[in-house]
Amino acid sequence: MKPTEEVLQVLTQPSNVSVHSDDALVGKVKAAIAADDKKRKENEDEPLRRKPILVPIPQTELPRQFEVTLWNVLHTLARATALSWRGAGRGLAEHWGSLKYTQALAGGHDSFHIGAWNETPGLLFSTQIPTDGGTMTVHALQAPGSGGRPSPAEGREPNLNAPPFQANVMPDIHPPAEGPVAPEPVRGCHVQPKDFAWFQESLAHTTAAGLMAFTGSGRATARHLTDRQGRKRFTGPEHVADMSTRDAAHVLFGNEYVGTDHVFRLNGPRVEAFSGVDKEVFRLLARGDGGEYRALVHASRGVRPRLTFDKNWGGPVSVHADGSVFALRLLPGQNEEPCACSSR
């Protein structure tokens, strides 16, 4: 096994990712859809609802090749699953997890509409991982649409500082009428204009809850969740970062971050992982000030993100635009030579 110090260095080295998105891919997907629809019809299965249009993603929106680092990917996954480990969310994508929080849907996995019928944009992709250590390829297409962006023009304005509440939004999606008789509703969830303000507030609270869960703060997480979203799973002792002593606090790149330290073994020696957020971000979200947090993140979105091997810290450090930080280092005094014991 590699020495721990070498493993830490590798975490900040870039890897290449290639993007495949063209008309040929559109044709292959359409052929696969046609074959699947034919088989379903032969089996007398219910037809699937699909996006009517799939098109390539322009290079101006997504380059055909880019670089990612392992530590940045791990940071993203850790943030996205911070609520899941206590049963408050499912899946790796934070936005899809938030949709499940806001509805607590029991209607199955039927993919969700925001705005007009068939106007919610979509992304279809698959990942091809090479076996020879080459470039990873992501095959991606998009379904454009003007929906998916709740506008405050209809109904009340959203209040991001208001406490979260569970709205009883009725499920089912109602297709538009093409004649005098309205079609039967289909299974799923349709966020309509009258619910836009509630939906924006719910998304904001879910994002805040995920960020606070990343710090290990139970009470600060709970204040952004409803009972049906799992508030009771986070009602333990108050996070010490909000009291006279802190669970963990570190100065990285000149900024103070508060959160939680995790100690585990990596190839034998013990390492310390720190997950937290900017001290000011924690203060704002711990008191429920989502509006000011959004303004702070927006103002610093161009300068905050960083990823490097920080010699002062002693390992890889990733800072995201949302104010979160993920850092890893070898604990002082540890043996850096690889050992025969298993890591856990």
PENORPE-V496302 format. One record per residue. N is the residue number from 1. PSI is psi in degrees with one decimal (NA if undefined). OMEGA is omega in radians with two decimals (none if undefined). D_FIRST is the distance of its C-alpha to the first C-alpha in whole Angstrom. Layout:
BEGIN
n=N psi=PSI omega=OMEGA d_first=D_FIRST
n=N psi=PSI omega=OMEGA d_first=D_FIRST
END
This chain:
BEGIN
n=1 psi=152.5 omega=-3.13 d_first=0
n=2 psi=148.1 omega=3.01 d_first=4
n=3 psi=147.9 omega=-3.07 d_first=7
n=4 psi=-41.1 omega=-3.13 d_first=9
n=5 psi=-37.8 omega=3.11 d_first=12
n=6 psi=-38.2 omega=3.10 d_first=10
n=7 psi=-42.5 omega=3.14 d_first=9
n=8 psi=-37.6 omega=3.11 d_first=13
n=9 psi=-39.4 omega=-3.11 d_first=14
n=10 psi=-30.3 omega=-3.08 d_first=13
n=11 psi=-21.4 omega=-3.14 d_first=15
n=12 psi=2.9 omega=3.12 d_first=18
n=13 psi=137.2 omega=-3.07 d_first=18
n=14 psi=149.7 omega=3.01 d_first=21
n=15 psi=148.3 omega=-3.09 d_first=21
n=16 psi=137.8 omega=3.05 d_first=24
n=17 psi=127.8 omega=3.11 d_first=26
n=18 psi=141.8 omega=3.13 d_first=29
n=19 psi=127.0 omega=3.10 d_first=32
n=20 psi=114.3 omega=-3.12 d_first=35
n=21 psi=100.1 omega=-3.13 d_first=38
n=22 psi=-178.9 omega=-3.10 d_first=41
n=23 psi=-31.5 omega=3.12 d_first=44
n=24 psi=-38.4 omega=3.09 d_first=43
n=25 psi=-37.6 omega=3.07 d_first=40
n=26 psi=-44.5 omega=3.13 d_first=43
n=27 psi=-40.8 omega=3.13 d_first=45
n=28 psi=-40.1 omega=3.13 d_first=42
n=29 psi=-42.1 omega=3.12 d_first=42
n=30 psi=-39.4 omega=3.10 d_first=46
n=31 psi=-40.7 omega=3.11 d_first=46
n=32 psi=-38.3 omega=3.12 d_first=43
n=33 psi=-44.6 omega=-3.13 d_first=45
n=34 psi=-41.8 omega=3.12 d_first=49
n=35 psi=-40.5 omega=3.13 d_first=47
n=36 psi=-42.0 omega=3.12 d_first=46
n=37 psi=-40.2 omega=3.12 d_first=49
n=38 psi=-42.2 omega=3.13 d_first=51
n=39 psi=-40.3 omega=3.13 d_first=49
n=40 psi=-37.7 omega=3.13 d_first=50
n=41 psi=-41.0 omega=3.11 d_first=53
n=42 psi=-35.0 omega=3.14 d_first=54
n=43 psi=2.1 omega=-3.11 d_first=52
n=44 psi=35.1 omega=3.07 d_first=54
n=45 psi=158.0 omega=3.11 d_first=51
n=46 psi=131.1 omega=3.14 d_first=52
n=47 psi=146.9 omega=3.13 d_first=51
n=48 psi=146.4 omega=3.00 d_first=48
n=49 psi=125.5 omega=-3.10 d_first=49
n=50 psi=158.6 omega=3.03 d_first=47
n=51 psi=132.6 omega=-3.07 d_first=47
n=52 psi=-25.0 omega=-3.07 d_first=50
n=53 psi=128.4 omega=3.00 d_first=49
n=54 psi=130.9 omega=-3.10 d_first=45
n=55 psi=158.8 omega=3.08 d_first=45
n=56 psi=155.9 omega=3.07 d_first=42
n=57 psi=123.2 omega=-3.11 d_first=41
n=58 psi=148.1 omega=3.12 d_first=42
n=59 psi=-23.5 omega=3.10 d_first=40
n=60 psi=-21.1 omega=3.12 d_first=42
n=61 psi=-30.0 omega=-3.13 d_first=40
n=62 psi=115.4 omega=-3.13 d_first=37
n=63 psi=154.5 omega=-3.10 d_first=35
n=64 psi=-8.8 omega=3.03 d_first=34
n=65 psi=136.3 omega=3.11 d_first=31
n=66 psi=173.2 omega=-3.08 d_first=29
n=67 psi=142.8 omega=3.02 d_first=26
n=68 psi=158.7 omega=3.07 d_first=24
n=69 psi=149.0 omega=-3.11 d_first=21
n=70 psi=-39.1 omega=-3.06 d_first=18
n=71 psi=-32.9 omega=3.08 d_first=19
n=72 psi=-40.0 omega=3.09 d_first=23
n=73 psi=-44.9 omega=3.13 d_first=22
n=74 psi=-37.1 omega=3.07 d_first=21
n=75 psi=-46.1 omega=-3.14 d_first=23
n=76 psi=-44.8 omega=3.13 d_first=26
n=77 psi=-40.3 omega=3.14 d_first=25
n=78 psi=-40.9 omega=3.09 d_first=25
n=79 psi=-41.0 omega=-3.06 d_first=28
n=80 psi=-24.5 omega=-3.08 d_first=29
n=81 psi=10.5 omega=-3.08 d_first=28
n=82 psi=-33.9 omega=3.10 d_first=29
n=83 psi=-28.4 omega=-3.03 d_first=32
n=84 psi=-32.6 omega=-3.03 d_first=31
n=85 psi=-15.1 omega=3.02 d_first=29
n=86 psi=12.7 omega=3.08 d_first=32
n=87 psi=12.0 omega=-3.11 d_first=34
n=88 psi=-0.4 omega=3.14 d_first=36
n=89 psi=166.9 omega=3.13 d_first=35
n=90 psi=148.8 omega=3.05 d_first=33
n=91 psi=166.3 omega=-3.10 d_first=31
n=92 psi=-24.0 omega=-3.10 d_first=29
n=93 psi=122.8 omega=-3.05 d_first=32
n=94 psi=-37.9 omega=-3.08 d_first=34
n=95 psi=-36.2 omega=3.09 d_first=37
n=96 psi=-33.8 omega=3.05 d_first=37
n=97 psi=-38.8 omega=-3.11 d_first=36
n=98 psi=-33.6 omega=3.09 d_first=39
n=99 psi=-36.2 omega=3.14 d_first=41
n=100 psi=-32.4 omega=3.09 d_first=41
n=101 psi=-47.6 omega=-3.00 d_first=41
n=102 psi=-24.8 omega=-3.09 d_first=45
n=103 psi=-29.1 omega=-2.99 d_first=46
n=104 psi=50.8 omega=-3.00 d_first=44
n=105 psi=141.9 omega=3.04 d_first=45
n=106 psi=13.9 omega=-3.06 d_first=46
n=107 psi=23.6 omega=3.13 d_first=47
n=108 psi=-160.2 omega=-3.06 d_first=44
n=109 psi=39.2 omega=-3.08 d_first=42
n=110 psi=90.5 omega=-2.60 d_first=45
n=111 psi=NA omega=none d_first=42
n=112 psi=131.2 omega=-3.10 d_first=46
n=113 psi=134.7 omega=2.97 d_first=49
n=114 psi=113.9 omega=-3.12 d_first=49
n=115 psi=-147.1 omega=-3.03 d_first=53
n=116 psi=160.6 omega=-3.14 d_first=55
n=117 psi=129.4 omega=3.10 d_first=54
n=118 psi=21.4 omega=3.14 d_first=51
n=119 psi=4.5 omega=3.05 d_first=51
n=120 psi=118.2 omega=-3.13 d_first=48
n=121 psi=152.4 omega=-3.14 d_first=45
n=122 psi=161.0 omega=3.11 d_first=42
n=123 psi=126.6 omega=3.09 d_first=39
n=124 psi=124.3 omega=-3.12 d_first=38
n=125 psi=156.9 omega=3.01 d_first=34
n=126 psi=154.2 omega=-3.07 d_first=31
n=127 psi=130.9 omega=3.11 d_first=28
n=128 psi=111.7 omega=-3.11 d_first=27
n=129 psi=122.0 omega=-3.09 d_first=23
n=130 psi=149.7 omega=3.11 d_first=22
n=131 psi=-10.8 omega=-3.09 d_first=20
n=132 psi=11.5 omega=3.13 d_first=20
n=133 psi=13.4 omega=-3.13 d_first=18
n=134 psi=-155.4 omega=-3.09 d_first=22
n=135 psi=135.5 omega=3.04 d_first=24
n=136 psi=137.6 omega=-3.10 d_first=24
n=137 psi=132.9 omega=3.05 d_first=28
n=138 psi=118.9 omega=3.07 d_first=30
n=139 psi=120.9 omega=-3.00 d_first=33
n=140 psi=139.2 omega=3.00 d_first=36
n=141 psi=161.4 omega=3.13 d_first=39
n=142 psi=152.8 omega=3.01 d_first=42
n=143 psi=103.6 omega=-3.08 d_first=45
n=144 psi=161.2 omega=3.11 d_first=47
n=145 psi=158.1 omega=-3.12 d_first=49
n=146 psi=-4.3 omega=3.13 d_first=51
n=147 psi=-168.3 omega=3.07 d_first=50
n=148 psi=-2.8 omega=3.14 d_first=47
n=149 psi=91.0 omega=-3.10 d_first=48
n=150 psi=127.1 omega=3.14 d_first=51
n=151 psi=135.0 omega=3.12 d_first=54
n=152 psi=7.0 omega=-3.08 d_first=55
n=153 psi=-29.0 omega=-3.14 d_first=59
n=154 psi=133.7 omega=3.12 d_first=60
n=155 psi=-160.1 omega=-3.08 d_first=60
n=156 psi=161.4 omega=3.07 d_first=59
n=157 psi=142.4 omega=3.10 d_first=56
n=158 psi=144.5 omega=3.09 d_first=53
n=159 psi=99.8 omega=-3.05 d_first=52
n=160 psi=-10.3 omega=3.11 d_first=49
n=161 psi=-5.1 omega=3.12 d_first=50
n=162 psi=147.4 omega=3.10 d_first=51
n=163 psi=149.6 omega=3.13 d_first=50
n=164 psi=147.6 omega=3.06 d_first=48
n=165 psi=152.1 omega=-3.11 d_first=50
n=166 psi=111.2 omega=3.10 d_first=50
n=167 psi=141.1 omega=3.13 d_first=53
n=168 psi=74.2 omega=3.13 d_first=54
n=169 psi=126.9 omega=-3.10 d_first=53
n=170 psi=137.6 omega=3.09 d_first=55
n=171 psi=-172.3 omega=-3.13 d_first=52
n=172 psi=143.5 omega=3.11 d_first=53
n=173 psi=131.1 omega=-3.09 d_first=54
n=174 psi=106.4 omega=3.11 d_first=57
n=175 psi=151.8 omega=3.13 d_first=57
n=176 psi=147.0 omega=3.13 d_first=60
n=177 psi=134.6 omega=3.09 d_first=64
n=178 psi=6.2 omega=-3.14 d_first=65
n=179 psi=-159.4 omega=-3.12 d_first=68
n=180 psi=-19.6 omega=-3.10 d_first=71
n=181 psi=126.8 omega=3.12 d_first=68
n=182 psi=136.3 omega=3.13 d_first=65
n=183 psi=160.8 omega=3.12 d_first=62
n=184 psi=143.1 omega=3.08 d_first=60
n=185 psi=153.9 omega=3.11 d_first=57
n=186 psi=157.8 omega=-3.08 d_first=54
n=187 psi=143.1 omega=3.12 d_first=51
n=188 psi=-162.9 omega=-3.13 d_first=49
n=189 psi=131.8 omega=-3.13 d_first=49
n=190 psi=111.3 omega=3.07 d_first=51
n=191 psi=112.5 omega=-3.08 d_first=51
n=192 psi=166.4 omega=-3.05 d_first=55
n=193 psi=-35.7 omega=-3.12 d_first=56
n=194 psi=-17.4 omega=-3.13 d_first=58
n=195 psi=5.1 omega=-3.04 d_first=54
n=196 psi=-44.2 omega=-3.10 d_first=53
n=197 psi=-45.5 omega=3.10 d_first=53
n=198 psi=-40.9 omega=-3.10 d_first=51
n=199 psi=-42.1 omega=3.10 d_first=49
n=200 psi=-41.3 omega=3.11 d_first=48
n=201 psi=-41.2 omega=-3.13 d_first=48
n=202 psi=-41.9 omega=3.09 d_first=46
n=203 psi=-42.0 omega=-3.14 d_first=43
n=204 psi=-43.4 omega=3.13 d_first=43
n=205 psi=-38.0 omega=-3.14 d_first=43
n=206 psi=-40.4 omega=3.07 d_first=40
n=207 psi=-44.2 omega=3.12 d_first=38
n=208 psi=-40.2 omega=3.13 d_first=39
n=209 psi=-41.4 omega=3.10 d_first=38
n=210 psi=-38.5 omega=3.13 d_first=34
n=211 psi=-41.4 omega=3.13 d_first=34
n=212 psi=-35.4 omega=3.07 d_first=35
n=213 psi=-31.5 omega=3.11 d_first=33
n=214 psi=-27.4 omega=3.12 d_first=30
n=215 psi=-13.7 omega=-3.08 d_first=31
n=216 psi=8.2 omega=-3.11 d_first=31
n=217 psi=109.8 omega=-3.12 d_first=35
n=218 psi=-49.5 omega=-3.07 d_first=37
n=219 psi=-40.3 omega=3.13 d_first=41
n=220 psi=-30.9 omega=3.06 d_first=40
n=221 psi=-45.3 omega=-3.06 d_first=38
n=222 psi=-33.1 omega=-3.07 d_first=41
n=223 psi=-13.4 omega=3.13 d_first=44
n=224 psi=8.0 omega=-3.12 d_first=43
n=225 psi=151.1 omega=2.99 d_first=43
n=226 psi=171.1 omega=3.13 d_first=46
n=227 psi=-40.4 omega=-3.13 d_first=46
n=228 psi=-18.2 omega=3.09 d_first=45
n=229 psi=-5.9 omega=3.09 d_first=42
n=230 psi=30.0 omega=-3.13 d_first=41
n=231 psi=-39.2 omega=-3.04 d_first=42
n=232 psi=-19.9 omega=3.12 d_first=42
n=233 psi=-10.1 omega=-3.08 d_first=38
n=234 psi=22.8 omega=-3.08 d_first=38
n=235 psi=38.7 omega=3.09 d_first=41
n=236 psi=-159.6 omega=-3.13 d_first=39
n=237 psi=151.3 omega=3.12 d_first=40
n=238 psi=142.5 omega=3.12 d_first=40
n=239 psi=130.8 omega=-3.05 d_first=37
n=240 psi=-15.6 omega=3.10 d_first=37
n=241 psi=-13.5 omega=-3.14 d_first=37
n=242 psi=5.0 omega=-3.12 d_first=40
n=243 psi=-162.3 omega=-3.02 d_first=42
n=244 psi=-30.1 omega=3.08 d_first=42
n=245 psi=155.0 omega=-3.05 d_first=38
n=246 psi=144.6 omega=3.03 d_first=35
n=247 psi=-49.4 omega=3.07 d_first=32
n=248 psi=137.1 omega=3.09 d_first=30
n=249 psi=130.8 omega=-3.13 d_first=32
n=250 psi=147.0 omega=3.04 d_first=30
n=251 psi=117.2 omega=-3.11 d_first=31
n=252 psi=127.6 omega=-3.11 d_first=29
n=253 psi=30.8 omega=3.09 d_first=31
n=254 psi=-1.5 omega=3.13 d_first=34
n=255 psi=148.5 omega=3.12 d_first=35
n=256 psi=131.4 omega=3.12 d_first=34
n=257 psi=143.0 omega=3.09 d_first=32
n=258 psi=147.1 omega=-3.11 d_first=33
n=259 psi=-137.0 omega=-3.03 d_first=31
n=260 psi=137.8 omega=3.03 d_first=28
n=261 psi=140.3 omega=3.06 d_first=25
n=262 psi=127.7 omega=-3.13 d_first=22
n=263 psi=128.7 omega=3.11 d_first=20
n=264 psi=175.3 omega=-3.12 d_first=17
n=265 psi=140.0 omega=3.08 d_first=13
n=266 psi=106.5 omega=-3.07 d_first=10
n=267 psi=32.9 omega=3.09 d_first=7
n=268 psi=-69.2 omega=-3.12 d_first=10
n=269 psi=156.2 omega=3.12 d_first=12
n=270 psi=139.6 omega=3.11 d_first=15
n=271 psi=157.4 omega=-3.14 d_first=16
n=272 psi=124.8 omega=3.03 d_first=19
n=273 psi=132.5 omega=-3.13 d_first=20
n=274 psi=123.3 omega=3.05 d_first=24
n=275 psi=126.3 omega=-3.09 d_first=26
n=276 psi=-169.5 omega=3.13 d_first=30
n=277 psi=164.8 omega=3.04 d_first=32
n=278 psi=138.9 omega=-3.07 d_first=35
n=279 psi=-40.0 omega=-3.14 d_first=37
n=280 psi=-37.1 omega=3.07 d_first=40
n=281 psi=-44.2 omega=3.13 d_first=39
n=282 psi=-42.2 omega=-3.12 d_first=38
n=283 psi=-43.1 omega=-3.11 d_first=42
n=284 psi=-47.4 omega=-3.08 d_first=43
n=285 psi=-27.4 omega=3.10 d_first=42
n=286 psi=-27.3 omega=3.10 d_first=42
n=287 psi=2.8 omega=3.05 d_first=46
n=288 psi=19.1 omega=-3.11 d_first=46
n=289 psi=76.1 omega=-3.11 d_first=47
n=290 psi=-32.6 omega=-3.13 d_first=45
n=291 psi=-46.6 omega=3.14 d_first=48
n=292 psi=-34.2 omega=3.08 d_first=47
n=293 psi=-45.7 omega=3.13 d_first=43
n=294 psi=-41.6 omega=3.13 d_first=44
n=295 psi=-40.5 omega=3.13 d_first=46
n=296 psi=-45.9 omega=-3.13 d_first=43
n=297 psi=-41.2 omega=3.14 d_first=40
n=298 psi=-40.2 omega=-3.10 d_first=43
n=299 psi=-28.3 omega=-3.06 d_first=44
n=300 psi=12.9 omega=-3.04 d_first=40
n=301 psi=-24.9 omega=-3.10 d_first=38
n=302 psi=-15.1 omega=-3.06 d_first=38
n=303 psi=-18.1 omega=-3.04 d_first=37
n=304 psi=-47.0 omega=-3.03 d_first=35
n=305 psi=129.2 omega=3.10 d_first=32
n=306 psi=150.0 omega=3.05 d_first=29
n=307 psi=119.4 omega=-3.11 d_first=25
n=308 psi=167.3 omega=2.96 d_first=23
n=309 psi=108.3 omega=-3.06 d_first=21
n=310 psi=111.6 omega=-3.12 d_first=23
n=311 psi=-34.5 omega=3.11 d_first=23
n=312 psi=-38.0 omega=3.09 d_first=26
n=313 psi=-42.1 omega=3.13 d_first=24
n=314 psi=23.4 omega=-3.13 d_first=20
n=315 psi=-173.7 omega=-3.12 d_first=18
n=316 psi=140.1 omega=3.10 d_first=19
n=317 psi=128.1 omega=3.09 d_first=23
n=318 psi=127.4 omega=3.08 d_first=25
n=319 psi=127.2 omega=3.13 d_first=28
n=320 psi=165.0 omega=-3.11 d_first=30
n=321 psi=-22.7 omega=-3.14 d_first=34
n=322 psi=-1.8 omega=3.13 d_first=35
n=323 psi=-2.1 omega=-3.13 d_first=34
n=324 psi=155.0 omega=3.13 d_first=31
n=325 psi=144.0 omega=3.11 d_first=28
n=326 psi=120.7 omega=-3.04 d_first=24
n=327 psi=149.6 omega=-3.11 d_first=22
n=328 psi=138.8 omega=3.10 d_first=18
n=329 psi=158.6 omega=3.05 d_first=18
n=330 psi=130.4 omega=3.10 d_first=16
n=331 psi=140.0 omega=-3.12 d_first=19
n=332 psi=141.6 omega=3.08 d_first=20
n=333 psi=4.9 omega=-3.11 d_first=20
n=334 psi=151.5 omega=3.06 d_first=16
n=335 psi=120.0 omega=-3.08 d_first=14
n=336 psi=-2.8 omega=3.12 d_first=11
n=337 psi=140.9 omega=3.12 d_first=9
n=338 psi=144.9 omega=3.14 d_first=6
n=339 psi=169.9 omega=-3.09 d_first=8
n=340 psi=-5.9 omega=-3.11 d_first=8
n=341 psi=156.4 omega=3.13 d_first=10
n=342 psi=147.5 omega=3.11 d_first=10
n=343 psi=151.4 omega=3.10 d_first=11
n=344 psi=NA omega=none d_first=14
END
